[in-house]
Amino acid sequence: MTINKILLGVSLAILSSQAMAETAHDHDHHHKGDDKPWSVHIDTRTYMTEIIDADDTSEEISDVFTHSHISGRYEFQNKISLNGSVILEGDPAGHAHGGEASRTGDHLFDDHPLFIEELTLNYDDDHYGLYAGKFRPTVGRDPHDTYGWWGLFVFEDFQIREKLGAGGYAKAHIDEVGYQKVELSSFFADTSFLQESLLNDRDEIDKDQGGISNTEDFSSFAGQLSGELGNDHLNYYIGYAHQGNDTGDDENRFSIGLDTHYDIRKNMTFSGMVDLSDISHLGGESDHDRRYSTIGLQLEIDQFVMGGSFTDIHNDATEADEAQDGHITQYSVGYNFMNGFGADLGYQGSDEEGEEKDRIGLQLRYHADF
């Protein structure tokens, strides 16, 4: 365990000092043409929230946490680059990733592990690319590309994250259709030292635990086709992922989505999105399927931004507590200040697993590219 912490520390130091990638979740790291061999992207989000109404009054609590990452790229010669993302991630109270126990009670920056989310070696040509390492397989919508202050957490709840493997993509522009891209990858769960964390510990995965994609072979894979639909205002994606399971049922998921961005006038932009993500054998459970259906809207006027989304959650399961349907409604109003700073006031109302909650809060954010 100690040697793993040392290896993790060395990896984090390399990522921080060389500042490697342009975005955290786009595997296309083709050099954009400037003279410097490196670039860095910073995205910090700090949430100050309060659950103002809950079925269980003991869950009406306040919470302060952050969800922040630094990603970077360092380009060597011959179109080869090293790319990575370091994340400092706290879960909101009453919420947890991957089925873990949710946090309760008032919290002030509690339980914030610092870990490597992605670390890949890439080869990027003009029309295709290859990568290998630790990454987030491309299937469905990037959680960071959502509307409303809480949209990130809606999509991260069912994302495939932190996998080891390899992948590649190809892209082209087709006349009268537009830009098109196809991406394929094969992977398994990260059981290496790269799953270690600093500051706070988190649950680690071992091969013996089993579970979806925890096979240490390439029986899991993902693919996605994305691009434009005839013009610059409408984009689509169609994705599929299969996660092998040595100890239960394989999980299969299908995602399809559309989004649009339209300039109404100068300094006024309307954006909309729809997403359908259907998961069979959720988490390897033979008798549990789930479908997320989301619609989101956003309006930007000068430096103001207003947005939100509604997500319907449909469960098909034999156990009564898992078969309960639900929904999440969230929206916010924000302002973009100078130099990458911004703030949002927001609301989220949820009905998940038979529990209803209403939450309000303030998000402070900062992003920058170097």
ABEGO torsion letter per residue (X at the ends): XAAAAAAAAAAAAAAAAAGOBABAABABABBAGBABABBBBBBBBBBBBBBABBABAAABBBBBBBBBBBBBBBBBBGGBBBBBBBBBBBBBBGBBBGGBBBBBEBBBGBGBBBBBABBBBBBBBAABBBBBEBBBBBBEBBAABBBEAAAAAAAAAABBBGBBEBBBBBBBBBBGAEBBBBBBBBBBBBABAAABBBGBBBBBBBAAAEEBGBAGBAABBBBBBBEBBGBAABBBBBBBBBBBBAABBBBBBBBBBBBBBBBABBGBBBBBBBBBBBBBGBGGBAABBBBBBBBBBBBBBEABBBBEBBBBBBBBBABAAAABBBBBBBBBBBBBBBGGBBBBBBBBBBBBGGBBBBBBEBBBBBBBBX
